[in-house]
Amino acid sequence: MPLPSAEQGAAIDLAGAGGEVTELWRGDPVRAAALVRELAACGEFTAAEVLDAAVDVAVGAALLALADAGTASDPSMMAEQCLEAVPHLALAVALASADLG
């Protein structure tokens, strides 16, 4: 298996940074914002790129929750499982609207 190109490596790093920010934001948005600023200060990514990657992670988690809901055996279970997507969507909105400038 060939090693990733520099561009692919950067995309992998950005996705990892987005995941780290997303996870941290759940418990401590102030620390997560500091991490975004720190990552941007390194110059490899902008704060907007890191936040966009974090939004992608949160939306992806919401979509997985909704996909699981589609396999529910009855409508009430489906509705209950759809609610599991709500915290992920709320997090995506918080990340998308964060103003770290």
Secondary structure, 3 states (H helix, E strand, C coil): CCCCCHHHHHHHHHHHHHHHHHHHHHHCHHHHHHHHHHHHHCCCCCHHHHHHHHHHHHHHHHHHHHHHHCCCCCHHHHHHHHHCCHHHHHHHHHHHCCCCC
